[in-house]
Amino acid sequence: MLTTVTTKGQVTIPKKIRDALGIQPNDKLDFSQEEGKIIVTPVKTLKDYRGAVNAKGIGLFEEERAKAKAAVAQRVMKEMK
């Protein structure tokens, strides 16, 4: 697939390749060079893995949220003194 580099150094990744690699708008890409070739690799962030692990059995969400809120409240009160 042929594409053209713009005057700003931008290229359009062909839809077929974006679809095959699951590249979405605002995704991060890593560019590297190997033996005269440019290699583009999609980079996953923690946000991409949100919901990937089932938290069932670890603890109740509301309990953990309440603990976190209490800890933040204590820290804020301490800082205000």
Secondary structure as the mmCIF struct_conf table of DSSP 4:
data_model
#
loop_
_struct_conf.conf_type_id
_struct_conf.id
_struct_conf.beg_label_comp_id
_struct_conf.beg_label_asym_id
_struct_conf.beg_label_seq_id
_struct_conf.end_label_comp_id
_struct_conf.end_label_asym_id
_struct_conf.end_label_seq_id
TURN_TY1_P TURN_TY1_P1 THR A 7 LYS A 8
BEND BEND1 GLY A 9 GLY A 9
HELX_LH_PP_P HELX_LH_PP_P1 THR A 12 PRO A 14
HELX_RH_AL_P HELX_RH_AL_P1 LYS A 15 LEU A 21
TURN_TY1_P TURN_TY1_P2 GLY A 22 GLY A 22
TURN_TY1_P TURN_TY1_P3 PRO A 25 ASN A 26
STRN STRN1 LYS A 28 GLU A 34
TURN_TY1_P TURN_TY1_P4 GLU A 35 GLY A 36
STRN STRN2 LYS A 37 VAL A 43
HELX_RH_3T_P HELX_RH_3T_P1 LEU A 46 TYR A 49
TURN_TY1_P TURN_TY1_P5 ARG A 50 GLY A 51
BEND BEND2 VAL A 53 VAL A 53
TURN_TY1_P TURN_TY1_P6 LYS A 56 ILE A 58
HELX_RH_AL_P HELX_RH_AL_P2 PHE A 61 MET A 80
#
